[in-house]
Amino acid sequence: MNNARHEARIRRIAGVLGMDWLPGTWVDKYDGRWWLVGSAGGDQPLPNTGGCATLPEALDAAEAWLAPQIDQRIRAARQGARTQAATAARWRDTDRAMVKIYIAGSSDELDRAEWAMSQARALGYEVTNDWVKSIREVDAANPTDVTREQRQAWSRAAWVGVCDASVFWLLQPRAGHARGAFCELGLATGNNGNFIELIIASGPVVSIFTSLVDHELATDEEALALLEGWVRQ
């Protein structure tokens, strides 16, 4: 039973049910019902799945039953950043022609981040927030001689960019710091109501928290190879 290809849906359902999803949580059928198995809170039956014969049917039925709660979580997570129509389109997720990606990295490595964004676009991804361009325009990564409103605008652009993405890619810093990037990683890994399906990190391991991503790659080139396969599947 291929749970891996449905991981994003399983995580979303677990979040709505108030379960603590853990790596290895899966869905299985026994006693004539479908169950979420392996979460921190113990096994729990999926609602509305008694007559389902296959895993996709069970997930469809559970999502239909939980739809009002799922919609509420989506609206709360996005805080109006996207329209209801756009949310519905992402819920269906049938058109992967232009997958949205957020690329986080260090402001000390702008050339690297710019290269990664360029390569992602070449593969057919839409970059949700070109923060490199913003930094180059103001010639500062975290300017202190600006208004609170300006800082909020840049921060919100990053926040919306993360929430709007299907894929999140963290460029772990080879040198310098990446405080903002790890704040964004926290948004990506902690937002169960979001539609982020794939979270990856590339480069040298500099934090225990990258163990929470789906894939850790040693190089940016390996990450691109994975992304190429993902966008074409």
C-alpha positions as CSV (number, residue, x, y, z in Angstrom):
1,M,0.0,0.0,0.0
2,N,1.7,3.1,-1.2
3,N,1.3,5.6,1.6
4,A,4.4,7.7,0.5
5,R,2.7,9.2,-2.5
6,H,-0.2,10.3,-0.3
7,E,1.9,11.7,2.6
8,A,0.8,15.3,2.1
9,R,-2.9,14.3,2.3
10,I,-2.3,12.0,5.3
11,R,-0.5,14.8,7.2
12,R,-3.3,17.2,6.4
13,I,-6.0,14.8,7.7
14,A,-4.0,14.0,10.8
15,G,-3.6,17.8,11.5
16,V,-7.4,18.4,11.2
17,L,-8.1,15.4,13.5
18,G,-5.7,16.9,16.1
19,M,-3.2,14.1,15.8
20,D,0.6,14.6,16.1
21,W,1.9,13.4,12.8
22,L,5.3,11.6,13.0
23,P,7.6,10.4,10.2
24,G,6.3,6.8,9.6
25,T,2.7,7.6,10.3
26,W,0.6,5.6,7.8
27,V,-2.9,4.6,6.9
28,D,-4.0,0.9,7.0
29,K,-7.2,-1.1,6.9
30,Y,-8.2,-3.5,9.6
31,D,-11.5,-4.6,11.2
32,G,-13.3,-3.3,8.1
33,R,-12.2,0.3,8.7
34,W,-9.3,2.6,7.7
35,W,-7.0,3.8,10.4
36,L,-4.2,6.4,10.9
37,V,-1.5,4.3,12.5
38,G,1.7,5.3,14.2
39,S,1.0,8.9,15.3
40,A,2.0,10.2,18.7
41,G,-1.6,10.0,20.0
42,G,-2.1,6.4,19.0
43,D,-4.2,4.8,16.2
44,Q,-7.4,6.6,15.2
45,P,-10.1,5.6,12.7
46,L,-10.5,7.7,9.6
47,P,-14.1,9.1,9.5
48,N,-16.5,8.1,6.7
49,T,-14.3,5.3,5.4
50,G,-16.2,2.1,6.3
51,G,-17.2,1.2,2.8
52,C,-13.9,2.2,1.1
53,A,-11.9,-0.5,-0.7
54,T,-8.7,1.4,-1.5
55,L,-6.5,3.9,0.1
56,P,-7.3,6.7,-2.4
57,E,-11.0,6.1,-1.9
58,A,-10.5,6.3,1.9
59,L,-8.6,9.6,1.7
60,D,-11.2,11.0,-0.6
61,A,-14.0,10.1,1.8
62,A,-12.2,11.4,4.9
63,E,-11.4,14.7,3.2
64,A,-15.0,15.1,2.0
65,W,-16.2,14.5,5.6
66,L,-13.6,16.9,7.1
67,A,-13.9,19.5,4.3
68,P,-15.4,22.3,6.5
69,Q,-12.7,21.9,9.1
70,I,-10.0,21.7,6.4
71,D,-11.3,24.8,4.7
72,Q,-11.3,26.7,8.0
73,R,-7.6,25.7,8.7
74,I,-6.6,26.8,5.2
75,R,-8.2,30.2,5.6
76,A,-6.7,30.7,9.1
77,A,-3.2,29.7,7.8
78,R,-3.3,31.9,4.8
79,Q,-4.9,34.9,6.7
80,G,-6.5,36.1,3.5
81,A,-3.2,35.9,1.5
82,R,-5.0,33.9,-1.2
83,T,-8.6,34.0,-2.5
84,Q,-11.1,31.2,-1.9
85,A,-11.0,30.3,-5.5
86,A,-7.2,29.9,-5.5
87,T,-7.5,27.7,-2.3
88,A,-10.0,25.5,-4.0
89,A,-7.7,25.1,-7.0
90,R,-4.8,24.1,-4.8
91,W,-7.1,21.7,-3.0
92,R,-7.8,19.8,-6.2
93,D,-4.2,19.9,-7.1
94,T,-4.8,18.4,-10.5
95,D,-2.7,20.8,-12.6
96,R,1.1,20.6,-11.8
97,A,2.1,22.4,-14.9
98,M,3.5,25.3,-12.8
99,V,4.5,24.1,-9.3
100,K,5.2,26.9,-6.9
101,I,8.5,26.8,-4.9
102,Y,10.0,28.8,-2.1
103,I,13.8,28.8,-1.9
104,A,15.2,29.9,1.5
105,G,18.9,30.7,2.0
106,S,21.5,33.0,3.6
107,S,21.7,36.7,2.6
108,D,25.5,36.1,2.7
109,E,25.1,33.7,-0.3
110,L,23.0,35.8,-2.7
111,D,24.7,34.4,-5.8
112,R,24.0,30.8,-4.7
113,A,20.3,31.6,-4.0
114,E,20.0,33.5,-7.3
115,W,21.4,30.5,-9.1
116,A,19.0,28.1,-7.4
117,M,16.0,30.2,-8.3
118,S,17.2,30.4,-11.9
119,Q,17.6,26.7,-12.1
120,A,14.2,26.0,-10.5
121,R,12.5,28.3,-13.0
122,A,14.3,26.5,-15.8
123,L,12.7,23.3,-14.6
124,G,9.3,24.9,-14.7
125,Y,8.8,26.0,-11.1
126,E,7.3,29.3,-10.2
127,V,9.4,31.0,-7.4
128,T,6.9,32.5,-5.0
129,N,9.2,35.2,-3.6
130,D,12.4,36.5,-5.1
131,W,13.9,37.9,-1.9
132,V,17.3,38.1,-3.6
133,K,16.0,40.8,-5.9
134,S,14.5,42.7,-3.0
135,I,17.9,42.6,-1.1
136,R,19.8,43.8,-4.2
137,E,17.3,46.7,-4.7
138,V,17.8,48.1,-1.1
139,D,21.4,46.9,-0.9
140,A,20.8,45.3,2.5
141,A,19.4,42.1,3.9
142,N,18.1,43.3,7.2
143,P,18.2,47.1,7.1
144,T,17.6,48.9,10.4
145,D,17.2,52.4,9.1
146,V,13.8,51.8,7.6
147,T,10.3,52.0,9.0
148,R,8.4,49.3,10.8
149,E,5.9,49.2,7.9
150,Q,8.7,48.5,5.4
151,R,10.1,45.6,7.6
152,Q,6.6,44.2,7.9
153,A,6.1,44.3,4.1
154,W,9.3,42.3,3.5
155,S,8.5,39.9,6.2
156,R,4.9,39.3,5.0
157,A,6.1,38.8,1.5
158,A,8.3,36.0,2.8
159,W,5.5,34.5,4.9
160,V,3.1,34.5,2.0
161,G,5.7,33.1,-0.3
162,V,6.2,30.1,2.1
163,C,2.5,29.5,2.5
164,D,1.8,29.8,-1.2
165,A,4.4,27.1,-2.1
166,S,4.0,23.4,-2.9
167,V,7.7,22.9,-2.5
168,F,10.1,24.4,0.0
169,W,13.9,24.3,-0.5
170,L,16.4,25.3,2.1
171,L,19.9,26.2,1.1
172,Q,21.8,25.4,4.2
173,P,24.5,28.0,4.6
174,R,28.1,27.1,3.7
175,A,29.3,30.2,5.5
176,G,27.7,33.0,7.5
177,H,24.3,32.8,9.1
178,A,20.7,32.2,7.9
179,R,18.4,33.2,10.7
180,G,15.6,34.3,8.4
181,A,15.9,31.0,6.4
182,F,15.5,28.9,9.5
183,C,12.5,31.0,10.5
184,E,11.0,30.2,7.1
185,L,11.8,26.5,7.6
186,G,9.8,26.7,10.8
187,L,6.8,28.1,8.9
188,A,7.1,25.3,6.3
189,T,7.4,22.4,8.7
190,G,5.0,23.7,11.3
191,N,2.1,24.7,9.1
192,N,-0.1,21.5,8.9
193,G,-2.9,23.5,7.3
194,N,-0.7,24.4,4.3
195,F,-0.3,22.6,1.0
196,I,3.5,22.2,1.1
197,E,4.0,18.7,-0.2
198,L,7.8,18.5,-0.4
199,I,10.4,20.1,2.0
200,I,14.1,19.6,1.2
201,A,17.4,20.9,2.4
202,S,20.8,20.9,0.6
203,G,24.3,21.6,1.7
204,P,26.2,21.0,4.9
205,V,24.1,20.1,7.9
206,V,24.2,23.0,10.3
207,S,21.1,22.4,12.5
208,I,19.2,19.5,14.1
209,F,16.0,20.9,12.7
210,T,16.7,19.9,9.1
211,S,16.0,16.3,10.2
212,L,12.4,17.3,10.0
213,V,12.5,17.8,6.2
214,D,11.5,15.1,3.7
215,H,15.0,14.9,2.1
216,E,18.5,16.2,3.1
217,L,20.8,16.4,0.1
218,A,24.6,16.9,0.3
219,T,24.7,19.3,-2.7
220,D,22.4,21.8,-4.5
221,E,22.9,19.7,-7.7
222,E,21.4,16.7,-6.0
223,A,18.5,18.8,-4.8
224,L,17.9,20.0,-8.4
225,A,17.9,16.4,-9.7
226,L,15.2,15.5,-7.1
227,L,13.2,18.6,-8.0
228,E,13.4,17.8,-11.7
229,G,11.9,14.4,-11.0
230,W,9.2,15.9,-8.7
231,V,7.9,18.4,-11.2
232,R,7.7,15.8,-13.9
233,Q,5.9,13.1,-12.0
